[in-house]
Amino acid sequence: MAAHSVSTIATQSTSLNPVQIASFPRMRALAWCNDVLYASRGYDLLRATMRTGTHFAWENVGSYRPGPLRTITSSSLLTSRLLRDGFHALVVLSSGPLVGAVPHAIVTLAPGETEFNLSHKLLRGTRPLHIATTPNDHVFWGEYFDNPQREEVHIYASTDRGAHWDVAYTFPKGTIRHIHNIAYDERENCFWVLTGDHGSECRILRASCDFKTLDVVLSGSQQTRSAALVPTRDALYFSTDTPLETNHVYRLDRRGDVSEVAALSSSSTYGCSVGDAVFFSTMVEPSPINSDRNVNLYGSSDGLEWHRFLQRKKDRWPMKLFQYGNAFLPDGRNTTGLLAVTTIAVEQGDLETSIWRV
């Protein structure tokens, strides 16, 4: 991928200066629905209306019963990290239902109910990294599993609000390793699909909302290995997720021109927008190239000048067992001027959600 570098990271910025206004321990931010933020505490789901003040009232939405073992392990921060307990993704449908990803399952919560029901048991991998939806409540997720033999990889779809699932698209055997993300783009009414992990497996694809057409837009290198993509009015911004090369943020404009806009300290797997501002986080995944042991959060109000304003040091626990240090950024449509960030496996703020006024 040819790209022209147009920016570097600024350590201070007058145009973007987020201020932390609240924090909530043992909570993971999952999804926005306009001005409502959904977050989990283990297998319990909560929500709060997020105004620009500093007091946020959380209410219980529902719970998932994972079984006796995970009920026990999810009660401890360290064992919950070890077994990857809790909710990992969530979408809020316009008609009211919620669709979530928990270990080895897709679960749904109908309006008026308080207990999530199992709607699909995962056969490969522990969970998708994201769940996507269209305005008419069609729901999609892609398989994320180790896949050393490069077996075929499926995208699943539900047209009945998560009650039943069918394969919407299949990547043939030998083409990709797994799917990192499916992101809905309301401006073009399409999906952007991100796959990995090596050579031609690293793709950014544009898909129709029924997945009858799927076109490769960028591919072929570690600089097209991405797990986070944020659509804006004029462009798409995506970050790279590679331990093999220096990571970057790229701008892909609506005409198809791509440019490098920032260098990152490590692999990046989460991104989001707040108003006109775009944010990407990095995770601690040490390699000969990525030696930084800090989780960082970068933001830009114009897509050109990027500011690092949050930094958390990886804690002492082995990362392959107890998770890489990371900062999760919730999916969904955020109409507030607030940024929600969940840090994990760090010395200060382990599994803590912080709220920032942008």
C-alpha positions in Angstrom: 0.0 0.0 0.0 1.5 3.3 -1.1 0.8 6.1 1.4 2.0 9.6 1.9 2.9 10.7 5.5 1.3 14.0 6.4 1.5 14.1 10.2 3.3 13.1 13.4 2.1 12.6 17.0 1.9 15.8 19.0 2.4 15.6 22.8 0.3 18.6 23.4 -2.7 20.0 21.4 -4.7 23.1 21.9 -7.5 21.8 19.7 -8.1 18.6 21.5 -7.7 18.4 25.3 -10.0 15.7 26.8 -10.6 16.0 30.6 -11.4 13.0 32.7 -14.6 13.6 34.7 -15.5 10.2 36.2 -14.3 6.6 36.6 -16.1 3.3 37.3 -14.1 0.3 38.6 -14.9 -3.3 37.5 -16.9 -2.0 34.5 -16.3 -2.5 30.8 -17.9 0.0 28.3 -19.4 -1.9 25.5 -21.7 0.2 23.3 -23.3 3.6 22.8 -26.9 4.1 21.8 -27.1 7.9 21.2 -26.6 9.4 24.7 -26.9 6.1 26.6 -23.8 4.0 27.4 -24.0 0.3 28.0 -21.4 -1.4 30.2 -20.9 -4.7 31.8 -19.8 -5.8 35.3 -19.0 -9.5 34.7 -22.1 -11.0 33.2 -24.4 -8.2 34.4 -25.3 -5.4 31.9 -25.9 -1.8 33.0 -26.6 1.4 31.3 -26.5 5.1 32.1 -27.6 8.3 30.3 -24.5 10.3 29.8 -24.9 14.0 30.1 -22.0 16.5 30.3 -22.2 16.7 34.1 -20.3 14.5 36.4 -23.0 12.4 38.0 -24.1 9.3 36.1 -26.8 6.9 37.5 -26.3 3.3 36.4 -29.3 0.9 36.2 -29.3 -2.8 35.7 -30.5 -4.0 32.3 -30.1 -7.7 32.4 -27.8 -10.6 33.2 -26.4 -13.7 31.5 -26.0 -17.0 33.5 -22.8 -18.5 32.3 -22.7 -21.7 34.4 -21.3 -22.5 37.8 -17.6 -22.2 37.0 -17.7 -18.9 35.2 -20.1 -17.5 37.9 -17.3 -18.1 40.3 -14.3 -17.0 38.2 -16.1 -13.8 37.0 -16.4 -12.6 40.7 -12.6 -12.2 40.8 -10.8 -9.7 38.7 -7.7 -11.8 38.1 -9.5 -15.1 37.3 -12.0 -13.2 35.1 -9.0 -11.9 33.1 -7.5 -15.4 33.0 -10.7 -17.0 31.5 -11.8 -13.9 29.5 -15.1 -13.7 31.4 -17.9 -11.3 30.8 -19.4 -9.5 27.8 -17.0 -8.8 24.9 -19.3 -7.0 22.4 -22.8 -5.6 22.3 -25.2 -4.0 19.9 -28.4 -2.2 20.7 -31.1 -2.6 18.1 -33.5 0.2 17.2 -36.5 -2.1 17.9 -35.2 -2.7 21.5 -33.4 -6.1 21.7 -29.8 -6.4 22.7 -27.3 -8.8 21.1 -24.1 -9.6 22.9 -21.0 -11.8 22.7 -19.9 -13.8 25.8 -17.4 -16.6 25.9 -18.4 -19.2 23.3 -21.9 -17.8 22.7 -24.0 -15.1 21.1 -26.8 -14.1 23.5 -29.9 -11.9 23.2 -32.1 -9.9 25.5 -35.7 -9.1 24.5 -37.4 -5.9 25.5 -39.0 -6.3 29.0 -36.8 -9.3 29.9 -34.0 -9.3 32.4 -32.1 -12.5 31.4 -30.1 -13.0 28.3 -30.8 -16.1 26.3 -28.4 -18.2 24.3 -29.1 -17.8 20.6 -26.0 -19.3 19.0 -23.2 -21.4 20.4 -19.8 -20.7 18.8 -18.1 -23.7 17.2 -14.7 -22.0 16.6 -13.0 -19.4 18.7 -14.2 -17.9 22.0 -16.0 -14.8 20.7 -16.2 -12.3 17.8 -14.4 -9.1 18.5 -17.3 -6.9 17.4 -21.0 -7.2 16.4 -22.4 -4.9 13.7 -25.9 -3.9 12.8 -27.8 -2.0 10.1 -30.6 0.6 10.6 -33.2 -2.1 9.9 -31.7 -4.3 12.7 -30.0 -6.9 10.6 -27.1 -8.1 12.7 -23.6 -9.5 11.7 -20.5 -10.8 13.2 -17.4 -12.5 11.8 -15.5 -15.6 13.0 -12.4 -14.9 15.0 -10.3 -18.0 15.8 -6.7 -19.2 15.6 -7.2 -21.0 12.3 -3.6 -22.4 11.7 -4.8 -24.5 8.7 -6.6 -21.5 7.1 -10.0 -23.1 7.0 -12.9 -21.2 5.5 -14.1 -18.3 7.6 -17.8 -17.3 8.0 -19.7 -14.1 8.5 -23.0 -14.8 10.3 -26.2 -12.8 9.9 -29.5 -12.6 11.7 -32.6 -10.9 10.2 -34.8 -11.6 13.1 -33.0 -9.6 15.8 -30.6 -12.2 16.9 -33.0 -15.1 17.3 -31.5 -17.2 14.5 -28.2 -17.1 12.6 -27.3 -18.1 9.0 -24.0 -17.8 7.1 -24.1 -14.5 5.1 -20.7 -14.9 3.5 -17.8 -17.4 3.5 -14.2 -16.6 2.8 -12.8 -19.7 1.0 -10.2 -21.9 2.5 -6.7 -20.4 2.3 -7.7 -16.8 1.8 -7.8 -15.3 5.3 -7.0 -16.3 8.9 -9.9 -14.7 10.6 -12.1 -11.6 10.8 -11.1 -8.7 13.0 -14.0 -6.3 12.6 -17.1 -5.5 10.7 -18.0 -1.8 10.9 -21.1 -0.1 9.5 -20.7 3.1 7.5 -24.0 5.1 7.6 -22.8 7.6 4.9 -22.4 4.9 2.3 -24.8 2.4 3.8 -22.2 -0.4 3.7 -20.0 -2.5 5.8 -16.2 -2.4 6.1 -14.7 -5.8 6.8 -11.2 -6.1 8.3 -9.3 -9.4 8.1 -5.8 -10.7 8.9 -3.1 -11.7 9.5 -0.3 -12.2 6.9 0.3 -11.1 3.3 -2.8 -11.1 1.2 -4.9 -12.2 4.2 -4.6 -8.6 5.5 -7.6 -6.9 3.8 -9.9 -4.0 4.1 -13.1 -4.8 2.1 -16.3 -2.9 1.3 -19.4 -5.0 1.6 -23.1 -4.4 0.7 -25.4 -4.6 3.6 -26.7 -8.0 2.4 -23.1 -9.2 1.8 -24.0 -10.1 -1.8 -21.1 -8.0 -3.0 -17.7 -7.8 -1.2 -14.9 -5.9 -2.8 -11.2 -5.6 -1.7 -10.2 -1.9 -1.3 -6.8 -2.4 0.4 -4.7 -5.5 0.9 -1.4 -7.2 0.9 0.8 -5.9 3.7 1.0 -5.5 7.5 -0.1 -1.9 6.9 -3.5 -3.2 5.8 -3.7 -5.5 8.8 -6.3 -3.6 10.8 -8.8 -4.3 13.6 -10.2 -0.7 14.1 -11.8 1.5 11.5 -13.8 4.7 12.1 -16.0 6.2 9.4 -16.3 10.0 9.3 -18.1 12.4 6.9 -15.1 12.8 4.5 -13.0 9.8 5.2 -12.3 6.5 6.9 -9.6 6.3 9.5 -8.0 2.9 10.4 -5.2 1.8 12.6 -2.9 -1.1 12.1 -2.5 -4.1 14.3 0.8 -5.7 13.7 3.7 -6.9 15.9 6.0 -7.0 12.8 6.2 -3.4 11.7 5.7 0.1 13.1 2.0 0.8 13.5 0.2 3.8 12.0 -3.1 5.5 11.6 -4.2 5.9 8.0 -6.8 8.1 6.3 -8.8 6.6 3.4 -10.8 9.4 1.8 -14.1 8.9 0.0 -12.4 8.9 -3.4 -10.2 6.0 -2.4 -6.9 7.9 -1.7 -5.0 6.7 1.3 -2.4 8.6 3.4 -0.5 7.9 6.6 -1.4 10.4 9.2 0.3 9.2 12.4 2.7 6.7 13.8 1.6 4.6 16.8 3.6 3.2 19.7 2.2 -0.4 19.3 -0.6 -2.5 17.9 -4.0 -0.9 17.8 -7.3 -2.8 18.0 -9.9 -0.2 19.1 -11.1 3.1 17.6 -14.1 5.4 18.0 -15.4 8.9 17.3 -16.8 11.6 19.5 -18.3 14.4 17.4 -15.6 15.3 14.8 -12.8 13.8 16.9 -11.4 10.4 16.2 -9.6 8.2 18.7 -7.4 5.0 18.6 -5.9 3.0 21.5 -2.8 0.8 21.5 -2.2 -2.4 23.4 0.9 -3.8 25.0 2.0 -6.6 22.6 5.8 -6.6 22.9 7.8 -7.5 19.8 11.2 -6.6 18.4 9.4 -3.6 16.7 6.8 -2.7 19.4 8.8 -2.4 22.6 6.5 0.0 24.4 5.0 -1.4 27.6 2.3 1.4 27.9 -1.3 1.4 26.8 -1.8 4.7 25.0 -4.8 6.6 23.6 -4.4 8.9 20.7 -6.9 11.4 19.4 -7.3 14.0 16.6 -10.0 16.7 16.0 -9.0 17.2 12.4 -7.4 14.0 11.3 -4.1 15.7 10.8 -2.7 16.5 14.3 -2.7 13.6 16.7 -2.4 13.9 20.4 -1.5 11.2 23.0 -3.4 12.1 26.2 -3.7 8.8 28.1 -0.9 6.4 29.1 -1.1 3.4 31.4 1.7 1.0 32.2 1.2 -2.8 31.8 0.9 -4.6 35.1 3.1 -7.4 36.3 0.9 -10.3 35.4 1.9 -12.5 32.3 0.1 -11.1 29.4 -0.6 -14.3 27.5 -2.4 -15.7 30.5 -3.9 -12.6 32.0 -4.4 -10.5 28.8 -2.4 -7.9 27.0 -2.7 -4.4 28.4 -5.3 -2.6 26.3 -7.9 0.2 26.2 -11.3 -0.8 24.9 -13.4 1.8 23.1 -17.2 1.1 22.8 -19.0 0.6 19.5 -22.3 2.3 18.6 -23.5 5.8 17.8 -22.4 8.3 20.4 -24.3 11.7 20.3 -22.6 13.1 23.4 -19.4 15.0 23.8 -18.1 12.3 26.0 -15.5 9.6 25.5 -15.6 6.3 27.3 -12.4 4.2 27.8 -12.0 0.9 29.5 -8.4 0.0 30.5 -7.4 -3.5 31.4 -4.2 -5.3 32.6 -2.6 -2.0 33.6 -1.1 -0.9 36.9 -3.6 1.9 37.5 -7.2 1.4 36.3 -7.3 -2.3 35.7 -10.7 -3.1 34.3 -11.9 0.5 34.9 -14.0 2.7 32.7 -13.2 6.3 32.6 -15.3 9.1 31.1 -13.7 12.1 29.4 -15.2 15.4 28.3 -13.8 16.0 24.8 
